[in-house]
Amino acid sequence: MKVLLTGGAGFIGSHVANRLVLEGYDVAIIDNLSSSSSENLPENVKFYHFDINDCFVEKIVETEKPNIVIHLAAQTSVVHSMKEPFFDFQTNTAATVKLLQYAVEYGVDHFLFASSAAVYGEPLHLPISEQHPVNPQSFYAVSKYAAERYIVNFAQQYNLTSTILRFSNVYGPKQNTQGEAGVVGRFISKIVEKENCIIYGGAQTRDFIYVKDIADAVLKAIVAKKEGIYNVSSNTEISIRQLYEMISEKLSSDAPPSFLSYRDGELHRSVLSNERARKELSWHPIYSISEGLDETINDFLLCNEFRMEGRYNEAYSNQYIGTITQG
Ligand SMILES: NC(=O)c1ccc[n+]([C@@H]2O[C@H](COP(=O)([O-])OP(=O)(O)OC[C@H]3O[C@@H](n4cnc5c(N)ncnc54)[C@H](O)[C@@H]3O)[C@@H](O)[C@H]2O)c1
């Protein structure tokens, strides 16, 4: 079974790629490495170093003839989306429409898309189920929701099964700690480096889901091949302050964070129901927040050790040896 995975060098994409290879799928990846590194790629994948907007992408789909497309490549910064909405639209919406056209043209059976809890906006009730009204409040959320609508319409008009997964806040090894979503990694790195941690507000809650549970949900979704929209979340609400305290305790730190006022537009509470994914995709999260944090911290400390010794690549035993096609 051939899978074309976009964004496969990224944080979530590299975990998905690892699982696909482990499960025996034939994997081709397209990534422009704009927010990632080829060091994240697993062995035995074919790698196309291209932008998803590049016209050569059609040739890739035609040549690879994938059964399944897993589309994770995206511009993921909310702040950047507000500064450059057209760039965000091109990467997250327009490129998705082009991929859908190629999927139809070259006989793809199943199209899986990574969407986001951001499409719901400020919740009217908790936990947020898939029936909750959408109210995207950033251009990033608009671009993801617009892509969703194209996917649903393509699936209705053509013989293409589509699955949309709306992820809550994902954390785990290989996450870019500079990113907006990387609060777990940022807390860990600041505490380890004995730097001051700033918390804006602190009482706001989020639903953190471990990246290996996300990869598992993607794998379960391609096996189930169900048409629909699914939240993929832990269904557990935790405040940013509690998160900081858990990480501090695990790292035996008693350094207090600095508290600043809430940032404009920040959601107060967020937790997503994962009931539908549990029932229809036979998936459930395996990792508790404590277990996920333990693995993330251990990975961070291991990578730090290797980094200090200049042996970063050895931090991951699965160093990339696939074919690189340059864009
Ligand atoms: N991390 C989260 O908490 C979270 C939550 C909800 C949804 N998502 C979605 O999951 C997906 C993966 O996110 P992530 O956290 O792994 O981010 P990431 O930035 O680590 O991964 C995105 C990957 O896409 C690649 N990419 C970006 N623009 C590209 C382009 N134009 N052409 C080719 N490749 C391109 C990047 O180089 C990177 O490897 C995204 O679609 C994101 O919107 C993530």
The ligand as a MOL file (V3000), in Angstrom:
LIG
                    3D

  0  0  0     0  0            999 V3000
M  V30 BEGIN CTAB
M  V30 COUNTS 44 48 0 0 0
M  V30 BEGIN ATOM
M  V30 1 N 1.2850 20.7070 16.5100 0
M  V30 2 C 0.0190 20.9180 16.8490 0
M  V30 3 O -0.2920 21.1360 18.0250 0
M  V30 4 C -1.0760 20.8720 15.7960 0
M  V30 5 C -2.4110 21.0610 16.2200 0
M  V30 6 C -3.4190 21.0340 15.2650 0
M  V30 7 C -3.1170 20.7880 13.9280 0
M  V30 8 N -1.8130 20.6250 13.5440 0 CHG=1
M  V30 9 C -1.5600 20.3790 12.1090 0
M  V30 10 O -0.7370 19.2220 11.9780 0
M  V30 11 C 0.1050 19.3710 10.8380 0
M  V30 12 C 1.5530 19.1270 11.2190 0
M  V30 13 O 1.9380 20.1360 12.1630 0
M  V30 14 P 3.3130 20.0940 12.9800 0
M  V30 15 O 3.0360 20.5630 14.3590 0
M  V30 16 O 3.9840 18.7950 12.7810 0 CHG=-1
M  V30 17 O 4.1090 21.2760 12.2550 0
M  V30 18 P 5.5680 21.2720 11.5890 0
M  V30 19 O 5.8480 22.6890 11.2140 0
M  V30 20 O 6.5470 20.5680 12.4450 0
M  V30 21 O 5.3210 20.4020 10.2810 0
M  V30 22 C 4.8790 20.9310 9.0710 0
M  V30 23 C 5.7660 20.3520 7.9760 0
M  V30 24 O 5.2970 20.8450 6.7210 0
M  V30 25 C 6.4190 21.3340 5.9900 0
M  V30 26 N 5.9290 22.4010 5.1110 0
M  V30 27 C 5.4450 23.6190 5.4780 0
M  V30 28 N 5.0940 24.3120 4.3860 0
M  V30 29 C 5.3440 23.5210 3.3190 0
M  V30 30 C 5.2020 23.6760 1.9140 0
M  V30 31 N 4.7120 24.8010 1.3910 0
M  V30 32 N 5.5790 22.6570 1.1130 0
M  V30 33 C 6.0890 21.5060 1.6050 0
M  V30 34 N 6.2510 21.3010 2.9420 0
M  V30 35 C 5.8910 22.2970 3.7760 0
M  V30 36 C 7.4050 21.8330 7.0240 0
M  V30 37 O 8.7480 21.8800 6.5410 0
M  V30 38 C 7.2370 20.7770 8.1160 0
M  V30 39 O 8.0850 19.6720 7.8900 0
M  V30 40 C -0.1610 20.7620 10.2720 0
M  V30 41 O -1.0830 20.6370 9.2050 0
M  V30 42 C -0.7910 21.5010 11.4340 0
M  V30 43 O -1.6330 22.5440 10.9960 0
M  V30 44 C -0.7890 20.6560 14.4380 0
M  V30 END ATOM
M  V30 BEGIN BOND
M  V30 1 1 1 2
M  V30 2 2 2 3
M  V30 3 1 2 4
M  V30 4 1 4 5
M  V30 5 2 4 44
M  V30 6 2 5 6
M  V30 7 1 6 7
M  V30 8 2 7 8
M  V30 9 1 8 9
M  V30 10 1 8 44
M  V30 11 1 9 10
M  V30 12 1 9 42
M  V30 13 1 10 11
M  V30 14 1 11 12
M  V30 15 1 11 40
M  V30 16 1 12 13
M  V30 17 1 13 14
M  V30 18 2 14 15
M  V30 19 1 14 16
M  V30 20 1 14 17
M  V30 21 1 17 18
M  V30 22 2 18 19
M  V30 23 1 18 20
M  V30 24 1 18 21
M  V30 25 1 21 22
M  V30 26 1 22 23
M  V30 27 1 23 24
M  V30 28 1 23 38
M  V30 29 1 24 25
M  V30 30 1 25 26
M  V30 31 1 25 36
M  V30 32 1 26 27
M  V30 33 1 26 35
M  V30 34 2 27 28
M  V30 35 1 28 29
M  V30 36 1 29 30
M  V30 37 2 29 35
M  V30 38 1 30 31
M  V30 39 2 30 32
M  V30 40 1 32 33
M  V30 41 2 33 34
M  V30 42 1 34 35
M  V30 43 1 36 37
M  V30 44 1 36 38
M  V30 45 1 38 39
M  V30 46 1 40 41
M  V30 47 1 40 42
M  V30 48 1 42 43
M  V30 END BOND
M  V30 END CTAB
M  END
